[in-house]
């Protein structure tokens, strides 16, 4: 039976790679049009002067996205394909930043054919950048430029095919405050509040079943939201949260990736925190060497892929006058600690999946995080994958996450205790294999022009 499943898996992965490569020779690549306005220059994103008068989750303004939602081929990312939705919306809503100040950010709402408006997935896209112009509300649109986000639309489509309404928050806020924990978690929770307030606009029910999903940087926002929900938004019930490639400790990651292909995460993360904490900006001004300052600040103008390319292999510790700054400066240590995971126990059930060979964040730190959650009374299904690394698990872990989320949406998964398993591959999980053929077939049909969503309303 296992050999049959492996053969089936190989067949479907071949079809999937052919589809997403942009070489399938079918479907219509979207014709280029004027790019959407950058958030930094778009009046829709402007915060109103009376922001304090809005309650958290209140909708300030709304519109359809200026350009269609598009998905990029993962191999030939310059190819973009239309996502044939029933509707899409952008909502500017009030939230709260990490310093407890009122702010606002944008929620993208995606509605499939035959949508079940009482089932909502909040998908936290990877937005590892300190630049507001990298926000998913912009990056999901046609002609916004190649990005990780448009590749993630494939995962969003898989959720839309379940009939769920998918909401995608710009959880870094209006300044691109990458790594600011409270802002990210509260923006996710207020995005759910905004979705529940949007019925007259989007059709979403007042009390839908809500789940969360995110990988890597998206898992940070997902777990931040799960940790903060009991205190910040107790009325927002979360049926389950799936988080892959978790990054529990900021300092470890910034030290681990220095001099590697992922070194671009360092300036993006530090500048992101500087956008929330003025004292971090003061430290940058004081300690980054003059000959490196212009290069360091390039990260503020680029998104994840640009930063990875720009800083690949560079030793960012040599950009500052004190290489021990990250570990020894009291201000840095305090702020990094405030923004680590593992400070509050989530009430929502969790699925956590992590590569044992993760090259960005050590698996031992996620082991410790899950252990702490469980000791605090949380319910966690934890899968440790031996066959992948940080990047590849984003793809191979998705079917399991989707199957688990479907169980939570349907009220079928009643796990009440923590469970940890070390497996060769989460892709070989029976739930993942059961859902995989339809996921891949839907991805293929969506690219060639099928309307996204189930054929029958459930």
DRENLO-764124 format. One record per residue (C-alpha): residue in one letter; x, y, z; residue number from 1. Coordinates in Angstrom, 2 decimals, always signed. Each point is the difference from the previous one (the first is absolute). Example, Ala and Ser with C-alpha at 12.3 -4.5 7.8 and 13.67 -1.06 7.14 Angstrom:
BEGIN
REC resn      c1      c2      c3 resi
REC    A  +12.30   -4.50   +7.80    1
REC    S   +1.37   +3.44   -0.66    2
//
This chain:
BEGIN
REC resn      c1      c2      c3 resi
REC    X   +0.00   +0.00   +0.00    1
REC    X   +2.82   +2.40   +0.87    2
REC    X   +1.70   -0.61   -3.36    3
REC    X   -3.29   +0.71   -1.79    4
REC    X   -0.40   +3.27   +1.89    5
REC    X   +3.56   +1.02   -0.81    6
REC    X   -0.55   -0.69   -3.71    7
REC    X   -3.24   +1.99   +0.10    8
REC    X   +1.79   +2.81   +1.79    9
REC    X   +2.79   +0.08   -2.60   10
REC    X   -2.57   +0.16   -2.80   11
REC    X   -1.88   +2.88   +1.59   12
REC    X   +3.15   +1.92   +0.84   13
REC    X   +1.11   -0.31   -3.63   14
REC    X   -3.33   +1.50   -1.11   15
REC    X   +0.27   +2.71   +2.65   16
REC    X   +3.53   +1.02   -0.97   17
REC    X   -1.05   +0.13   -3.67   18
REC    X   -2.97   +2.18   +0.91   19
REC    X   +1.77   +2.51   +2.21   20
REC    X   +3.03   +0.30   -2.23   21
REC    X   -1.90   +2.09   -2.49   22
REC    X   +0.94   -2.47   -2.76   23
REC    X   -3.29   -1.85   -0.12   24
REC    X   -0.94   +1.74   -3.21   25
REC    X   -3.58   +0.48   +1.13   26
REC    X   -1.89   +2.77   +1.69   27
REC    X   +0.34   +3.69   -0.50   28
REC    X   +2.95   +1.84   +1.42   29
REC    X   -1.36   +3.36   +1.07   30
REC    X   +0.85   +2.84   -2.31   31
REC    X   +1.99   +2.74   +1.65   32
REC    X   -1.79   +3.14   +1.04   33
REC    X   +0.96   +2.98   +2.11   34
REC    X   +1.37   -1.20   +3.35   35
REC    X   -2.16   +0.71   +3.04   36
REC    X   +0.96   +3.10   +1.98   37
REC    X   +2.61   -0.66   +2.67   38
REC    X   -1.45   +0.03   +3.53   39
REC    X   +2.46   +2.75   +0.94   40
REC    X   -1.59   +2.23   -2.67   41
REC    X   -3.60   -1.27   +0.12   42
REC    X   -2.50   +2.14   +1.88   43
REC    X   -2.05   -3.08   +0.88   44
REC    X   +2.69   -0.97   +2.54   45
REC    X   +0.09   +3.45   +1.65   46
REC    X   -0.86   -0.04   +3.68   47
REC    X   -2.85   +2.38   +0.92   48
REC    X   +0.59   +2.80   +2.47   49
REC    X   -2.80   -1.30   +2.25   50
REC    X   +1.44   -3.52   +0.26   51
REC    X   -0.49   -0.14   +3.77   52
REC    X   -3.76   +0.32   -0.47   53
REC    X   -0.17   -3.42   -1.70   54
REC    X   -0.30   -3.21   +1.99   55
REC    X   +2.50   -2.81   -0.71   56
REC    X   -1.23   -1.87   -3.08   57
REC    X   -2.16   +2.88   -1.23   58
REC    X   +0.03   +0.47   -3.78   59
REC    X   +1.22   +3.44   -1.04   60
REC    X   -0.37   -0.36   -3.77   61
REC    X   -0.28   -2.73   -2.61   62
REC    X   +0.39   -0.61   -3.74   63
REC    X   +0.69   -2.74   -2.56   64
REC    X   +3.75   -0.50   -0.59   65
REC    X   +1.22   +2.34   -2.78   66
REC    X   +1.36   -2.97   -2.00   67
REC    X   -1.15   -3.63   -0.19   68
REC    X   +1.37   -2.56   +2.44   69
REC    X   +2.62   -2.09   -1.80   70
REC    X   +2.13   -3.07   +0.61   71
REC    X   +3.56   -0.31   -1.26   72
REC    X   +1.62   -3.08   -1.46   73
REC    X   +2.48   -1.24   +2.60   74
REC    X   +2.71   -0.75   -2.55   75
REC    X   -0.67   +2.75   -2.54   76
REC    X   -1.26   +2.62   +2.45   77
REC    X   -0.38   +2.62   -2.73   78
REC    X   -3.04   -1.95   -1.21   79
REC    X   -3.16   +1.03   +1.82   80
REC    X   -3.38   -1.70   -0.15   81
REC    X   -3.41   +1.37   +0.96   82
REC    X   -1.68   -1.26   +3.13   83
REC    X   -3.65   -0.24   -1.06   84
REC    X   -1.73   +1.03   +3.21   85
REC    X   -3.62   +0.84   +0.58   86
REC    X   +1.13   +3.17   +1.77   87
REC    X   +2.95   +1.66   +1.72   88
REC    X   +0.17   +2.97   +2.34   89
REC    X   +2.47   +2.13   +1.90   90
REC    X   -1.00   +1.33   +3.42   91
REC    X   +1.96   +2.61   +1.94   92
REC    X   -0.69   -0.75   +3.66   93
REC    X   +1.07   +1.27   +3.39   94
REC    X   +2.43   -2.05   +2.10   95
REC    X   +2.57   +0.55   +2.76   96
REC    X   +3.79   +0.04   -0.25   97
REC    X   +2.58   -1.47   +2.39   98
REC    X   +0.15   +3.24   +2.00   99
REC    X   -3.78   -0.04   +0.52  100
REC    X   -0.60   +2.82   -2.46  101
REC    X   -2.92   +0.03   -2.42  102
REC    X   +1.01   -0.72   -3.58  103
REC    X   -1.58   -1.47   -3.13  104
REC    X   +0.84   -2.56   -2.63  105
REC    X   -1.57   -1.75   -2.98  106
REC    X   -1.83   -3.32   -0.26  107
REC    X   -0.41   -1.78   -3.33  108
REC    X   -3.21   -2.06   -0.20  109
REC    X   -0.21   -2.74   -2.64  110
REC    X   -3.37   -1.61   -0.76  111
REC    X   -0.18   -3.23   -2.05  112
REC    X   -2.87   -1.37   -2.04  113
REC    X   -2.63   -1.65   +2.21  114
REC    X   +1.57   +1.51   +3.10  115
REC    X   -1.00   -1.07   +3.48  116
REC    X   -0.11   +3.41   +1.65  117
REC    X   +0.03   -1.61   +3.44  118
REC    X   +3.47   -1.50   -0.46  119
REC    X   +2.94   +2.42   -0.09  120
REC    X   +3.72   -0.74   -0.22  121
REC    X   +2.40   +2.76   +1.00  122
REC    X   +3.13   -0.67   -2.06  123
REC    X   +3.16   +1.76   +1.16  124
REC    X   +2.25   +0.33   -3.05  125
REC    X   +3.80   +0.13   +0.21  126
REC    X   +0.84   +3.71   +0.23  127
REC    X   +3.58   +0.00   +1.28  128
REC    X   +0.73   +3.61   -0.86  129
REC    X   +0.06   +3.46   +1.57  130
REC    X   -1.62   +1.60   -3.04  131
REC    X   -3.75   +0.73   -0.13  132
REC    X   +0.15   -0.45   -3.78  133
REC    X   +0.54   -3.73   +0.57  134
REC    X   -3.35   -0.45   +1.79  135
REC    X   -2.17   -2.85   -1.34  136
REC    X   -2.87   +2.37   -0.82  137
REC    X   +2.35   +1.40   -2.65  138
REC    X   +2.11   -3.06   -0.81  139
REC    X   -3.01   -2.21   -0.78  140
REC    X   -0.96   +2.27   -2.92  141
REC    X   +0.89   -0.26   -3.66  142
REC    X   +3.16   +1.88   -1.00  143
REC    X   +1.12   +0.65   +3.56  144
REC    X   +3.24   -1.80   -0.91  145
REC    X   +1.35   -3.51   +0.75  146
REC    X   -0.41   -0.92   +3.65  147
REC    X   -0.24   -2.89   +2.42  148
REC    X   -3.56   +1.16   +0.70  149
REC    X   -1.26   -0.77   -3.53  150
REC    X   +1.42   -3.51   +0.34  151
REC    X   -1.95   -0.37   +3.24  152
REC    X   -3.20   +0.77   -1.88  153
REC    X   +0.15   -3.67   -1.07  154
REC    X   -0.47   -0.97   +3.65  155
REC    X   -2.75   +2.58   +0.38  156
REC    X   -1.74   -1.48   -3.04  157
REC    X   +0.05   -3.43   +1.66  158
REC    X   -1.88   +1.50   +2.95  159
REC    X   -2.43   +1.83   -2.28  160
REC    X   -0.77   -3.31   -1.71  161
REC    X   -1.39   -1.19   +3.34  162
REC    X   -2.61   +2.75   -0.30  163
REC    X   +1.56   +2.05   +2.79  164
REC    X   +0.24   +3.77   -0.17  165
REC    X   +3.69   +0.85   +0.39  166
REC    X   +1.14   +3.20   +1.67  167
REC    X   +3.62   +1.18   -0.22  168
REC    X   +1.08   +2.76   +2.41  169
REC    X   +2.88   +2.43   -0.54  170
REC    X   +1.11   -0.93   +3.50  171
REC    X   +3.19   +2.12   -0.03  172
REC    X   -2.10   +3.15   +0.06  173
REC    X   +0.43   +3.25   -1.94  174
REC    X   +3.78   +0.23   +0.57  175
REC    X   +1.14   -3.55   -0.70  176
REC    X   +0.85   -0.80   +3.64  177
REC    X   +1.43   -3.47   -0.67  178
REC    X   +0.46   -2.08   +3.21  179
REC    X   -2.18   +2.27   +2.18  180
REC    X   -1.92   -2.70   +1.84  181
REC    X   -2.96   +1.78   +1.55  182
REC    X   -0.72   +2.03   -3.12  183
REC    X   -0.03   -3.13   -2.18  184
REC    X   -2.19   -2.05   +2.32  185
REC    X   -2.42   +2.83   +0.65  186
REC    X   -0.22   +0.85   -3.70  187
REC    X   -0.99   -3.62   -0.70  188
REC    X   -2.64   +0.01   +2.73  189
REC    X   -1.38   +3.39   -1.03  190
REC    X   -0.04   -1.23   -3.60  191
REC    X   -2.36   -2.75   +1.15  192
REC    X   -2.09   +2.61   +1.80  193
REC    X   -0.08   +2.09   -3.17  194
REC    X   -1.06   -3.03   -2.04  195
REC    X   -2.84   -0.66   +2.44  196
REC    X   -1.01   +3.66   -0.30  197
REC    X   +0.04   -0.12   -3.81  198
REC    X   -3.17   -1.97   -0.70  199
REC    X   -1.68   +2.83   -1.90  200
REC    X   +3.10   +0.26   -2.22  201
REC    X   +1.33   -3.55   -0.31  202
REC    X   -2.86   -2.24   +1.12  203
REC    X   +2.03   -1.54   +2.86  204
REC    X   -2.15   -1.18   +2.90  205
REC    X   +0.06   +1.72   +3.38  206
REC    X   +1.30   -3.08   +1.84  207
REC    X   +1.89   -2.21   -2.46  208
REC    X   +2.24   -2.93   +0.85  209
REC    X   +3.52   +1.44   -0.23  210
REC    X   +3.35   -1.71   -0.45  211
REC    X   +3.54   +1.35   -0.49  212
REC    X   +2.87   -1.17   -2.22  213
REC    X   +3.50   +1.30   -0.61  214
REC    X   +3.52   -1.19   -0.80  215
REC    X   +3.37   +1.48   +1.04  216
REC    X   -0.58   +3.75   +0.45  217
REC    X   -3.70   -0.74   -0.41  218
REC    X   +0.21   -2.54   +2.83  219
REC    X   +1.34   +2.75   +2.28  220
REC    X   -3.12   +2.10   -0.54  221
REC    X   -2.19   -3.11   +0.29  222
REC    X   +1.48   -1.07   +3.33  223
REC    X   +0.17   +3.58   +1.29  224
REC    X   -3.75   +0.26   -0.68  225
REC    X   -0.69   -3.34   +1.69  226
REC    X   +2.00   +1.08   +3.06  227
REC    X   -1.70   +3.40   +0.28  228
REC    X   -3.57   -1.07   -0.82  229
REC    X   -1.10   -0.90   +3.57  230
REC    X   +0.95   +3.45   +1.32  231
REC    X   -0.31   +2.33   -3.01  232
REC    X   -3.03   -1.47   -1.80  233
REC    X   -1.74   -2.54   +2.27  234
REC    X   -3.20   +0.24   -2.04  235
REC    X   +1.84   -1.16   -3.15  236
REC    X   -0.20   -3.78   +0.18  237
REC    X   +2.71   -1.78   -2.01  238
REC    X   -0.79   -3.59   -0.95  239
REC    X   +3.64   -0.80   -0.75  240
REC    X   +3.31   +1.47   -1.11  241
REC    X   +2.54   -1.72   -2.29  242
REC    X   +3.57   +1.33   +0.19  243
REC    X   +2.93   -1.34   -2.01  244
REC    X   +3.69   +0.90   +0.21  245
REC    X   -0.46   +1.83   +3.30  246
REC    X   +2.70   +2.43   +1.12  247
REC    X   -0.22   +0.22   +3.80  248
REC    X   +3.14   +2.06   +0.68  249
REC    X   +0.97   +3.10   -2.01  250
REC    X   +3.56   +0.29   +1.29  251
REC    X   +0.86   -3.59   -0.89  252
REC    X   -1.21   +0.44   -3.57  253
REC    X   +1.77   +3.30   -0.61  254
REC    X   +3.24   -1.55   +1.23  255
REC    X   -0.48   -3.29   -1.84  256
REC    X   -0.61   +1.49   -3.46  257
REC    X   +2.90   +2.48   +0.09  258
REC    X   +2.31   -0.72   -2.92  259
REC    X   -2.47   -2.41   -1.63  260
REC    X   -2.40   +0.25   -2.91  261
REC    X   -2.67   +1.22   +2.41  262
REC    X   +2.08   +2.88   +1.42  263
REC    X   -2.49   +2.49   -1.45  264
REC    X   -2.35   -0.86   +2.86  265
REC    X   +2.34   +1.88   +2.36  266
REC    X   -0.34   +3.59   -1.30  267
REC    X   -3.68   -0.59   -0.79  268
REC    X   -0.66   -1.20   +3.54  269
REC    X   +1.99   +2.75   +1.72  270
REC    X   -1.54   +2.74   -2.14  271
REC    X   -3.44   -1.52   +0.51  272
REC    X   +0.41   +0.27   +3.77  273
REC    X   +1.34   +3.54   -0.45  274
REC    X   -3.29   +0.92   -1.68  275
REC    X   -1.76   -0.89   +3.26  276
REC    X   +2.65   +0.81   +2.62  277
REC    X   +1.75   +3.42   -0.26  278
REC    X   +2.81   -1.26   +2.23  279
REC    X   +0.95   -2.61   -2.60  280
REC    X   +0.26   +2.71   -2.64  281
REC    X   +2.29   +1.95   +2.35  282
REC    X   +2.23   -3.07   +0.38  283
REC    X   +0.25   -0.37   -3.77  284
REC    X   +1.05   +3.62   -0.35  285
REC    X   +2.60   -0.40   +2.73  286
REC    X   +1.52   -3.40   -0.77  287
REC    X   -0.25   -0.71   -3.76  288
REC    X   +3.33   +1.03   -1.51  289
REC    X   -0.20   +3.03   -2.34  290
REC    X   +1.42   -1.92   -2.97  291
REC    X   -2.78   -2.60   +0.32  292
REC    X   -2.97   +2.19   +0.93  293
REC    X   -1.30   +0.61   -3.54  294
REC    X   +0.23   -3.69   -0.83  295
REC    X   -1.71   -0.99   +3.25  296
REC    X   -2.91   +2.34   -0.71  297
REC    X   -0.50   -1.53   -3.45  298
REC    X   -2.05   -2.64   +1.82  299
REC    X   -2.65   +2.64   +0.68  300
REC    X   -0.61   +0.33   -3.74  301
REC    X   -0.18   -3.69   -0.91  302
REC    X   -2.13   -3.05   +0.69  303
REC    X   +1.09   -3.49   +1.08  304
REC    X   +1.39   -1.19   -3.33  305
REC    X   +1.90   +3.25   -0.57  306
REC    X   +1.53   -0.12   +3.47  307
REC    X   +0.99   -3.65   -0.41  308
REC    X   +1.77   +0.83   -3.25  309
REC    X   +1.60   +3.21   +1.27  310
REC    X   +1.42   -1.34   +3.26  311
REC    X   +0.61   -3.67   -0.84  312
REC    X   +3.22   -1.23   +1.61  313
REC    X   +0.79   +3.32   +1.66  314
REC    X   +1.09   +0.22   +3.63  315
REC    X   -2.31   +2.65   +1.40  316
REC    X   +1.79   -0.16   +3.35  317
REC    X   +2.82   +1.87   -1.75  318
REC    X   -2.37   +2.87   -0.81  319
REC    X   -0.01   +1.16   +3.65  320
REC    X   +2.66   +1.27   +2.35  321
REC    X   -0.76   -2.69   +2.59  322
REC    X   -0.74   -3.54   -1.29  323
REC    X   -1.30   -1.02   +3.45  324
REC    X   -2.74   +2.66   -0.16  325
REC    X   -2.73   -2.52   -0.80  326
REC    X   +0.72   -2.03   +3.13  327
REC    X   +1.38   +2.52   +2.49  328
REC    X   -1.77   +3.34   -0.45  329
REC    X   -2.74   +0.24   +2.67  330
REC    X   -2.43   +1.81   -2.30  331
REC    X   +0.43   -2.57   -2.77  332
REC    X   -0.34   -2.91   +2.44  333
REC    X   -3.15   +1.48   +1.54  334
REC    X   -1.75   +0.75   -3.28  335
REC    X   +0.96   -3.34   -1.55  336
REC    X   -1.34   -1.79   +3.07  337
REC    X   -3.27   +1.92   -0.15  338
REC    X   -0.51   -1.24   -3.55  339
REC    X   +0.83   -3.68   +0.49  340
REC    X   -2.68   -2.68   +0.00  341
REC    X   -0.95   -1.87   +3.16  342
REC    X   -1.32   +2.73   +2.29  343
REC    X   -3.68   -0.96   +0.11  344
REC    X   -1.73   -3.35   -0.40  345
REC    X   -2.31   -0.24   -3.02  346
REC    X   -3.56   -1.09   +0.65  347
REC    X   -0.58   -1.15   -3.59  348
REC    X   +1.15   -3.51   -1.02  349
REC    X   +3.27   +0.11   -1.95  350
REC    X   +1.67   -1.95   -2.79  351
REC    X   +3.73   +0.74   -0.01  352
REC    X   +2.23   -1.53   -2.70  353
REC    X   +3.74   +0.47   -0.18  354
REC    X   +2.97   -1.38   -1.94  355
REC    X   +2.58   -1.63   +2.25  356
REC    X   +2.63   +1.32   -2.43  357
REC    X   -1.38   +3.55   +0.04  358
REC    X   +2.92   +2.24   -0.95  359
REC    X   -1.64   +3.25   +1.14  360
REC    X   -1.27   -0.86   +3.49  361
REC    X   +1.23   -3.03   +2.01  362
REC    X   -2.61   -2.69   +0.51  363
REC    X   +0.99   -0.21   +3.68  364
REC    X   -1.49   +3.45   +0.58  365
REC    X   -3.34   -1.05   -1.48  366
REC    X   +0.19   -3.19   +2.09  367
REC    X   +0.38   +2.19   +3.09  368
REC    X   -2.81   +2.34   -1.09  369
REC    X   -2.44   -2.86   -0.52  370
REC    X   +1.02   -1.54   +3.33  371
REC    X   -0.68   +3.32   +1.73  372
REC    X   -3.37   +0.41   -1.72  373
REC    X   -1.02   -3.49   +1.10  374
REC    X   +1.08   +0.57   +3.60  375
REC    X   -2.19   +3.13   +0.01  376
REC    X   -3.02   -2.05   -1.06  377
REC    X   -0.04   +0.59   -3.76  378
REC    X   -0.94   -2.76   -2.46  379
REC    X   +2.67   -0.54   -2.65  380
REC    X   +0.52   -2.56   -2.74  381
REC    X   +3.71   +0.31   -0.77  382
REC    X   +1.55   -1.63   -3.07  383
REC    X   +3.80   -0.05   -0.39  384
REC    X   +0.94   -0.67   -3.65  385
REC    X   +3.36   -1.72   -0.64  386
REC    X   +0.08   +0.28   -3.81  387
REC    X   -0.21   +3.75   -0.61  388
REC    X   +1.51   +3.37   +0.83  389
REC    X   -1.60   +3.37   +0.72  390
REC    X   -0.81   +0.77   -3.64  391
REC    X   -1.23   -3.38   -1.22  392
REC    X   -2.31   -0.65   +2.95  393
REC    X   -2.00   +3.07   -1.05  394
REC    X   -1.20   -2.09   -2.97  395
REC    X   +0.05   -3.57   +1.30  396
REC    X   -1.68   +0.94   +3.28  397
REC    X   -2.91   +1.83   -1.62  398
REC    X   -2.25   -3.03   -0.74  399
REC    X   +0.17   -1.16   +3.62  400
REC    X   -0.74   +3.52   +1.24  401
REC    X   -2.96   +0.27   -2.36  402
REC    X   -1.38   -3.39   +1.06  403
REC    X   +0.35   +0.93   +3.67  404
REC    X   -1.67   +3.37   -0.55  405
REC    X   -2.87   -1.68   -1.82  406
REC    X   -0.56   -2.21   +3.02  407
REC    X   -0.05   +3.03   +2.27  408
REC    X   -2.38   +1.88   -2.31  409
REC    X   -2.37   -2.98   -0.08  410
REC    X   +0.19   -0.69   +3.73  411
REC    X   +1.41   -3.47   -0.65  412
REC    X   +3.34   +0.22   +1.81  413
REC    X   -0.48   -0.36   +3.74  414
REC    X   +3.59   -0.35   +1.19  415
REC    X   +0.16   +0.95   +3.67  416
REC    X   +3.63   -0.76   +0.87  417
REC    X   +3.43   +0.85   -1.36  418
REC    X   +1.62   -2.40   -2.44  419
REC    X   +3.50   +0.11   -1.50  420
REC    X   +1.13   -2.19   -2.91  421
REC    X   +3.26   -0.12   -1.91  422
REC    X   -0.75   -1.18   -3.54  423
REC    X   +1.97   -0.48   -3.18  424
REC    X   -2.35   +2.35   -1.88  425
REC    X   -3.27   +1.65   +0.97  426
REC    X   -0.93   -0.36   -3.67  427
REC    X   -0.42   -3.75   +0.61  428
REC    X   -2.61   +0.60   +2.68  429
REC    X   -3.22   -1.81   -0.99  430
REC    X   -2.05   +3.17   +0.37  431
REC    X   +2.42   +1.88   -2.23  432
REC    X   +0.03   -2.74   -2.64  433
REC    X   -3.79   -0.18   +0.01  434
REC    X   -0.35   +3.70   -0.76  435
REC    X   +3.02   +0.37   -2.30  436
REC    X   -1.44   -1.22   -3.35  437
REC    X   -2.92   +2.44   +0.14  438
REC    X   +2.27   +2.85   +1.13  439
REC    X   +2.32   -0.52   -2.96  440
REC    X   -2.80   -0.52   -2.52  441
REC    X   -1.70   +3.19   +1.22  442
REC    X   +3.30   +1.88   -0.32  443
REC    X   +0.33   -1.17   -3.60  444
REC    X   -3.62   +0.84   -0.88  445
REC    X   +0.21   +3.40   +1.69  446
REC    X   +3.05   +0.91   -2.08  447
REC    X   -1.75   -0.94   -3.24  448
REC    X   -3.00   +2.15   +0.83  449
REC    X   -2.42   -1.78   +2.36  450
REC    X   -1.88   +2.22   +2.41  451
REC    X   +1.54   -0.50   +3.42  452
REC    X   -2.25   -1.78   +2.46  453
REC    X   -2.02   -3.20   +0.36  454
REC    X   -2.47   -1.05   -2.69  455
REC    X   -2.67   -0.50   +2.66  456
REC    X   -0.73   +2.21   +2.99  457
REC    X   +0.44   -2.02   +3.16  458
//
